Amino acid sequence: MLCTSVDDSKYLQNTASKSKNEAGLAPLFLTVLELLRQLMEAQIIRRMDQNYLSESDLDRAAVSLQKLEEQILHLCQIFEIDPADLNINLGEFGTLLPSSGSYYPGEPSSKPSILELLDRLLNTGIVVDGEIDLGLAQLDLIHAKLQLVLTSKPI
């Protein structure tokens, strides 16, 4: 495409920048990383409140969470992603992450985010049992039986 003016050139640069942010795996990858970081932070807070962690455990966890957050923010800079864009609005399901300061693990909230629901599931524990058949041309080619125990507590 041939640019006819400086304004056209700026428009193309802005469009390319927007499409770079909207497309690709970087935003999705960083969103999943931030979800996992906040989920681990919630579990650390729960264990801290229940006195399951020593002072040295808490110190190591705090340093690790801080480093992980810094790395996520650094990757956001590299990929020109606004960290606020990592919180996806899922419509009727609410948001992926709670707004800053609106959630404390173990305390109910009026409009829970997906992170809060996952945190509660991990705290309570859940067992998923299922079977999957994959096939082609009415032939069962792959059969998988799955049993998943998801919990934050040792089994």
C-alpha positions as CSV (number, residue, x, y, z in Angstrom):
1,M,0.0,0.0,0.0
2,L,1.4,3.4,-1.0
3,C,1.2,6.2,1.6
4,T,0.0,9.5,0.1
5,S,0.7,11.7,3.1
6,V,2.2,11.9,6.5
7,D,-1.2,11.4,8.1
8,D,-1.7,8.1,6.1
9,S,1.7,7.0,7.3
10,K,0.8,7.6,10.9
11,Y,-2.5,5.9,10.4
12,L,-0.8,2.8,9.0
13,Q,1.7,2.8,11.9
14,N,-1.1,3.1,14.5
15,T,-3.1,0.3,12.7
16,A,-0.1,-1.9,12.6
17,S,0.6,-1.3,16.3
18,K,-3.1,-2.0,17.3
19,S,-3.2,-5.2,15.2
20,K,0.1,-6.3,16.8
21,N,-1.5,-6.0,20.2
22,E,-4.8,-7.5,19.2
23,A,-3.3,-10.5,17.3
24,G,-0.8,-13.0,18.3
25,L,-0.1,-15.1,21.3
26,A,1.7,-12.6,23.5
27,P,-1.4,-11.0,25.0
28,L,-2.9,-14.4,25.7
29,F,0.3,-15.8,27.1
30,L,0.7,-12.8,29.4
31,T,-2.9,-12.9,30.5
32,V,-2.5,-16.6,31.5
33,L,0.8,-15.8,33.3
34,E,-0.9,-12.9,35.2
35,L,-3.9,-15.2,36.1
36,L,-1.5,-17.8,37.5
37,R,0.6,-15.2,39.3
38,Q,-2.5,-13.8,41.1
39,L,-3.8,-17.3,41.8
40,M,-0.4,-18.3,43.5
41,E,-0.5,-15.0,45.4
42,A,-4.0,-15.8,46.7
43,Q,-2.9,-19.3,47.8
44,I,0.1,-17.8,49.6
45,I,-2.2,-15.3,51.4
46,R,-4.5,-18.2,52.4
47,R,-1.6,-20.1,53.8
48,M,-0.2,-17.1,55.6
49,D,-3.5,-16.4,57.2
50,Q,-3.7,-20.0,58.4
51,N,-0.1,-19.8,59.8
52,Y,1.1,-22.6,57.5
53,L,4.1,-20.6,56.3
54,S,7.3,-19.7,58.2
55,E,8.8,-16.2,58.0
56,S,11.5,-17.5,55.6
57,D,8.8,-19.1,53.4
58,L,6.9,-15.9,53.3
59,D,10.0,-13.9,52.4
60,R,10.9,-16.3,49.6
61,A,7.4,-16.3,48.2
62,A,7.1,-12.5,48.3
63,V,10.4,-12.0,46.5
64,S,9.4,-14.6,43.9
65,L,6.0,-13.0,43.3
66,Q,7.6,-9.6,43.0
67,K,10.1,-10.9,40.4
68,L,7.4,-12.6,38.5
69,E,5.3,-9.5,38.4
70,E,8.3,-7.5,37.3
71,Q,8.9,-10.0,34.4
72,I,5.3,-9.8,33.3
73,L,5.4,-6.0,33.3
74,H,8.7,-6.1,31.4
75,L,7.2,-8.4,28.8
76,C,4.2,-6.1,28.5
77,Q,6.6,-3.3,27.7
78,I,8.4,-5.4,25.1
79,F,5.1,-6.3,23.3
80,E,3.6,-2.9,23.9
81,I,0.7,-4.2,25.9
82,D,-1.0,-2.2,28.5
83,P,-1.0,-4.4,31.7
84,A,-4.7,-3.3,32.3
85,D,-5.6,-5.0,29.1
86,L,-4.6,-8.4,30.6
87,N,-7.9,-8.3,32.6
88,I,-10.4,-9.7,30.1
89,N,-14.1,-8.9,30.5
90,L,-16.0,-12.1,29.9
91,G,-19.5,-10.5,29.7
92,E,-22.0,-12.2,32.0
93,F,-19.2,-14.3,33.6
94,G,-17.5,-11.0,34.9
95,T,-13.8,-10.3,34.5
96,L,-10.9,-12.7,34.5
97,L,-9.1,-10.9,37.3
98,P,-10.5,-8.8,40.2
99,S,-10.0,-5.1,40.1
100,S,-7.0,-3.9,42.2
101,G,-7.6,-4.3,45.9
102,S,-11.2,-5.6,45.6
103,Y,-10.5,-9.3,46.5
104,Y,-8.9,-10.9,49.6
105,P,-8.7,-14.7,49.6
106,G,-11.3,-16.2,51.8
107,E,-13.6,-13.2,51.9
108,P,-16.7,-13.3,49.7
109,S,-17.3,-10.6,47.2
110,S,-20.5,-9.6,45.5
111,K,-19.3,-10.0,41.9
112,P,-16.5,-12.7,41.9
113,S,-14.0,-12.8,39.1
114,I,-12.8,-16.0,37.4
115,L,-9.6,-15.8,39.5
116,E,-11.7,-15.7,42.7
117,L,-13.7,-18.7,41.6
118,L,-10.5,-20.7,40.7
119,D,-9.0,-19.7,44.1
120,R,-12.1,-21.0,45.9
121,L,-12.0,-24.3,43.8
122,L,-8.4,-24.8,44.7
123,N,-9.0,-24.1,48.4
124,T,-12.0,-26.6,48.4
125,G,-10.7,-29.1,45.9
126,I,-12.5,-30.6,42.9
127,V,-12.3,-34.0,41.1
128,V,-13.0,-34.1,37.4
129,D,-13.6,-37.5,35.8
130,G,-14.3,-38.0,32.2
131,E,-13.8,-39.8,29.0
132,I,-13.0,-38.5,25.5
133,D,-13.3,-40.3,22.2
134,L,-11.7,-38.8,19.2
135,G,-12.4,-40.2,15.8
136,L,-12.7,-39.7,12.2
137,A,-15.2,-41.2,9.6
138,Q,-17.2,-42.8,12.4
139,L,-14.1,-44.6,13.7
140,D,-13.0,-44.2,17.3
141,L,-9.3,-43.6,17.0
142,I,-8.3,-42.2,20.3
143,H,-9.9,-43.0,23.7
144,A,-8.8,-41.1,26.7
145,K,-10.0,-41.5,30.3
146,L,-9.2,-38.6,32.5
147,Q,-9.2,-38.2,36.2
148,L,-8.0,-34.9,37.6
149,V,-7.8,-33.8,41.2
150,L,-7.3,-30.1,41.5
151,T,-6.5,-28.7,45.0
152,S,-4.1,-26.5,46.7
153,K,-3.7,-29.0,49.6
154,P,-1.4,-32.0,49.7
155,I,-3.2,-35.2,48.8
